[in-house]
Amino acid sequence: MKTARDSRGGYAQIMQPFELPEFYMPWPARLNPNLEAARVHSKAWAYHWSLD
């Protein structure tokens, strides 16, 4: 069971409502080939709107 700081500076237990099963992936994980272009675009957009 995990713990986290509560609003009073103490610790509270974090209860999970269920346990996640093991996931079977019959293919290898890959990154989207457009990832770097999307990051550049997102950072430029955030800078444009003063959200950086």
C-alpha positions as CSV (number, residue, x, y, z in Angstrom):
1,M,0.0,0.0,0.0
2,K,1.3,3.5,-0.9
3,T,1.4,6.5,1.3
4,A,1.2,10.2,0.5
5,R,1.4,13.5,2.4
6,D,-2.0,14.8,3.3
7,S,-3.0,18.5,3.6
8,R,-2.0,18.6,7.3
9,G,1.6,17.3,6.7
10,G,0.9,13.8,7.9
11,Y,0.7,10.7,5.8
12,A,-2.4,9.0,4.4
13,Q,-2.7,5.6,2.8
14,I,-3.7,5.5,-0.8
15,M,-6.2,2.7,-1.5
16,Q,-6.5,1.2,-4.9
17,P,-10.0,0.0,-5.7
18,F,-8.7,-2.9,-7.8
19,E,-5.5,-4.5,-8.8
20,L,-4.3,-4.1,-12.4
21,P,-3.7,-7.3,-14.3
22,E,-0.6,-8.1,-16.2
23,F,-0.8,-6.8,-19.8
24,Y,0.3,-8.9,-22.7
25,M,1.5,-6.9,-25.7
26,P,2.2,-9.2,-28.7
27,W,4.2,-6.4,-30.5
28,P,7.1,-4.2,-29.3
29,A,6.5,-0.7,-27.9
30,R,7.4,2.0,-30.3
31,L,7.5,5.8,-30.3
32,N,5.5,7.8,-32.8
33,P,7.8,9.0,-35.6
34,N,6.2,12.4,-35.3
35,L,7.0,12.8,-31.6
36,E,9.8,15.4,-31.9
37,A,7.9,17.5,-34.4
38,A,4.9,17.4,-32.0
39,R,7.1,18.5,-29.1
40,V,8.5,21.4,-31.0
41,H,5.0,22.5,-32.1
42,S,3.6,22.2,-28.6
43,K,6.4,24.2,-27.0
44,A,6.1,26.9,-29.6
45,W,2.3,27.1,-29.1
46,A,2.7,27.3,-25.3
47,Y,5.4,30.0,-25.7
48,H,3.1,32.0,-28.1
49,W,0.3,31.9,-25.5
50,S,2.7,32.7,-22.5
51,L,2.1,29.2,-21.0
52,D,5.7,28.2,-20.8
